[in-house]
């Protein structure tokens, strides 16, 4: 282990590298003819973001281990580690500097939080260190940018939900009036990311009446006022972004007010459907999620390697988070592989991976979801989502929905 990582372990920033609750690397001995390529995962296992991160570090670690086993990586061995950002910008910046400075910097980082990704964007540029992240705010994609979002942009996810609702849900309501829409979302950068002028214009262009916008605290306890306003304004459906624990509080309040079967709730991908069902149970029956991964029950068919590694975990982590972390680890591994093919394994660094990412085309992360492609001008990788309905105690993919382009990255 490098002196940098030894120091990080002593400081409590880096989570366990091999074995334990949050395994970091494959733990295999480094062959003499191979060069190490470090991949650092900035993940938030403490603080308010932690509830939505369950399973992500374990999945990332397994993804790196699987990449070493199954990928063609001539001359390379990947070494991954998880670093806790604590849901805090200052702590995350400290972790970022830890990963990118010194004699053995990482080749690429993996992020897991839109607010933190936004705060680090200029640092990624300054250090010429690409960030492969699940965050997908318009601002992250504005060039210049070393931030590569492995999800459909939030604005496009909301657009896909709007299209699906107008094509498949609203016609069944048999209402001779425009549908009434409200934003129902977290009160942070992630929650507000899709609320752009272009998205609002798109919603209105569909003949939808926007009647309300309600913001939910990071750790809500009382959301009665927000829910009462939804009721007073006769809202038909909503869109927004929040983790399952916050949404569960909202659904409970909606149930008290008799709204669960009147309002269809649309959430972007970061709402963990399995965790939502475990927390809210039947109260989640009219929640739709623009998912980016096949549900766990279909992994044997669509993503068998994910299931192979998942079944090794005791206790079993959240499949949603595990799938996200695993796929992000694979995408980072593929970027490093492409970089090594271009410049040689001994010359892989942040700049080489940045150049390689711009040439990634159609990488499907071993079947877990829509394919990933970037370019010199494109910083978000996916152009479709799995429309998931949570109903009868399970998440079901009802359609792979194309995403309209509502980005504004110029």
N, C-alpha and C positions, 0 to 999 in steps of 0.2 A: 504494500500500500504506500502511496506517496506521502511525503511529509505534509503536503497541503491537506490531504484528507485525514491524516492522523490528527492534525490540529483542529480540523473541523469537527471531528468526532468528540474531541475533548471539550469543544465549545458547546456541544449539544445541537449544532445546526444540522449535521448530516445524520440521517437515520441509518440504521444498521445496514452494512454493505452486503453481508452474506448471512443467510439464515435469519432466524428471528421473525418478528412480526412484520417487518417491512424489508424484505430481502432486497438487496441492491444489485448484485451481479450474479453471474452464473456460478462463480466460485471455482471454476476450472483453472488448472494450472496454465500459465501462458507458455505456449510453444516457443522454442528458441527462434524460429524463423518468422514469428508474427509480431506486428506492431500493435500496441494498445491504442484504441480510440475511445476517449472518455465522453460519455453522454450524461449530462447533469439534468435532473428532473426537479424543477422548483414547484413543490406541491404544498398545499396548505392543510396540514393535519391538525392544526390548532387554530382557534379563533372562529369567527362566524362562518367562514367558508368551509370549515371542516365537515359539516354535515353532508355536503354534496360531493365530498372527495372520497368517501368510503369505498375502498377497493381499488382506487386509482394507483396508489404506489405499488401495491402487490401486482397489479396488472402490468404496469410499466416494467417492473423487474422481470416478470415472466416473459414479456415481449423481447427484452434484450437477451435473455437466456435462449429463447426459441430462435431468435435471429442467428445467434452463434451456432446453433445446431442445424438449422435448415437452410440458411441463406448461403449463397456463394460469396464468400468473403476472403478472396485470396490475399494472404499476407496480413490479415487484420484479425484482431480479437476485440470485440466490443466490451466495454466495462461501463455499467450504468450505476448511478447512485441517486437516492432521493434526498432532497434537502427541504426542510420545513421553512416556508416563508411566513408562517404564523398569521396569515390574512392581513399582513401589515407591510406597508410600502418600505419603511426604513429597514425592517428585518430582511425583506426580500432583496433589497439593494445590497445589503451586507452579504447575503448568500450569493447574489450574482457576481459580486467582486471576488468572492472566494473561488467561484468556479472558473472565472475568466482570467485571473491574474496569476503570476508565478511562473515557474518553469514548466508546468504540465497542465496548461489550460484545457478545458473541454473543447471538443470539436463542434458541438452543437448542444443547445439547451432545449428542454421541453417545458413549456409553461402550462398553467392550469387555471388561470383567473384573468378575466377581462380587465378589471381595475388595475391589477398588478402589471399585466402586459402593457397597458397604456402608460403606466408610470415608468416602465423600463424601456419603452420604445426607443427613445433617444440614446439610452445607454447601449442597447443592442447595436445601433448604428455606429456609435462611437468606438465600441470594442470590436466591430465587424464580426459580431456573434449572432448567427441566426437563431431565432426562437420559433420552434414548432409548437403551436399551441391550440387548445380547444377554444380559446377566445376568438371572437369574430366581429369586432366593432369596425365600422367604416374607417375610423381614424387609424386603426392598425394597418389597413391596406393602402393608405395614402402614401405615395412614393415621395422621397426615398423611404424604404422600409426593409428591415431585416427580419420582420415578424411574418411568419407564414401560418395562416389559420387553416387547420385541417377539418374545418366544418364549413357548411354553407353559411354565408353571412347572416347575421340575425335579421337584417332587413329582408333578405330573400326568404328566410324561414317563415317570417310573418306573412310575406306575400304568398307563399305556398299554402299556408293555412287559410288565408282569405280566399284563394282560388278554390281550395277543396271545399270550404264551407259553402260558398256560393253555388258550386256545382253539385254537391252531394247532400248537404244538410238543410240549407234554407228552403229549397224547393219542397221538401217534405213537411214543412211547417204550415203550408197552405195559408199564408198570410198575404193579404193584398196591400202591402205597404213596404217601404224600405226597411231592411233589418237595422236594428239599433246596436251600435258597437261601442265598447269601452276598452280603454287600456287598463289592465289589471296586472301590475308588475312590481318588482322589487324597487325600492327607493335607493338605487345605486347606479353606477355607470353601466353595469351589465343589464339591469332592468330597463334602463332608459335607452339602450343602444339602438333599438329598432324604431324609436320615436323620431324619425327624421322627416323633414318636409316632403321628400320624395315618397316615403312610405305612406304618409298621411294623404298625399295627393292620389296615390294608387288606390287606397281604400275608398276614397270618395268617388273615384272614377268607376267603381263597381256598383254605384248606386246605393252605397251604404251610408247611413247617418251616424256620425261620430258624436256621441252624447255625453261622454264622461271619460275621465282618466283618474285612476286610483292607485296610490303608491303604498306599498306594504313595507314596514320596517324590516331590517335584516333578521331580527329575532322577535317576531311579533307576539304580543300577548292579547291585545284587544284590537280587533279590526271591525268592531261593530259599526262605527261611523262610515267606513268605506263601503261595507256591504249594504247598509241602509240606503246609501246614495245610488248604488246599482239598482236596488229594488225600486226606488222612487222614480228613476228614469227609465224603467221598463227595458233594461238591457237584454238583448238576445244572445250576444256572444262577446267574448273578450279575447285579447291577445296580450302576451307579456312573457317575462322570464323571471323565474325564481326557483330556488331549490325546493325539494319535496316537503321539508319540514315547515317552511313558511306557508306553502300552499295548503298543507293539511289544516293549519289554523284557519285559513280563509274558508275552506270547504266546510269546516265544522260550523262556522258562523253562518254561512249560506244555508246550511241545513236547518238551523234554528229559525231562519226567516223564510223557509219554504221555497228556496230558489234553485235547488240542485237540479230539478227537472225542467227549469225554465231557461237557464243560462248554460251555454256550451263554453267551456273554458279551453282556450288555446295556449299552449306553452311551448317555448323553444326547447331544444334537445336536452338542456342541462337538468331538466326535471327527471329525476330517477323514478321510472314507472314502478319498478319492483318495490322500492322503498316507500313510494307514495301509497301503494296498495297495502303494504304492511302497516303503515301509519294511519291512513285515512279509511282503509277498508272499502265498504260499499259507497262511501261518500265521494269516491273518485270516479263514479260511474259515467260522468259526462265530461271527462278531461281528454283532450286530444294533444298529442305531443309530436312535434316535427323531429322524429328520431333519426339518428345517424348510424344506428347499429341494429342488426337483427336482434329480436328479443331472445333471451337466454334459452327458452324452450326450443328454439330452432337452430342452436349452435351445432348440434350433431350433423345437421344437413348443410348449413351454410359456412360454419367456421369451426371445423373439427379440431384444428390445432389449438384454438383457444380453449376448447373443452378439455383437451388432453392435459393442459397445464392447470386449468381451473380445478380439475378433479384431484390434483395433488395437494391442494390447499386445505389445511385443517387449522382452525375452523374455516368454513367457506366464506369468502368475502362477498361483497355486493357484486352481482354479475354485471350490472350497469357500469359501475366504476371500474371494475376489472377489465371489461371490454374496452372502455375508453383508454385506460392506461396502457393496455396491451397494444392497441392499434397505434397509439401515439409513439410508443417505443419502436414499433416496426417501421413506421414512417421515418423516424429519425435514423434507424438502421439502414433503410434503403437510401436515404440521402448520403450517409457516410459511404455506403457501397458505391454509389454513383461517383462520389468525389474521389475515392481511391482509384476507380477505373480511369478517371480523367488525369489525375496528377501523380498517382502512385501512393501506396499505403503510408509511406514515411513522410509524405507532404500534406496529409489531410489536416486542415485547420478550419477555422470558422469561415474564412473567405472561400476556401475550396468547397465547403458544404453549401454556402450561400449560392455559389455559381451552379452547383449540382441541383439544388432545389428548383431552380428556375427551368431546369430541363426535365423534371419529373413529370411523367405523362401516363395517366391511367393506372397508377398503382392502387390496387384494391385492398391492401392490408390483409390479404389472405381471406377475403370473402366476408368480412364482418359488416361491410356497408358499401355505399356508393364509392366509385373510384376517385382517386386524388390526382389532380393535375395542377401544376403551377406554370408560370412563364415569367418573362422579364417584367411584365406589367401586371400580372395577376397574382395576388397574394392570398386568395382564398381558394380552396381546392375543389369543393364539391358543388354540383349543379342540380342536385335532387335531394329529397329527403324521404324517409319512410314515414308516412302518416300513420301514427299509432293511436288507436283508441283504447282507453282504459275502461273496461266494462266487464261485468260478471267476474270480477276478481282476477283478471289477467290482462296483460297488454297484447293487443292484436294489430299487426300491420294490415291496414285496410287498403293501402295504395302506395306505390312509389310515385311521389308527386314532384314534377319538375318545379324548379324555383325560378320565378321571374327575376330579372336583374334590376334590383332597386338600389344598387350601390351608388355612391357618389364619392369617388376616390380621387378626383382630380384636384 
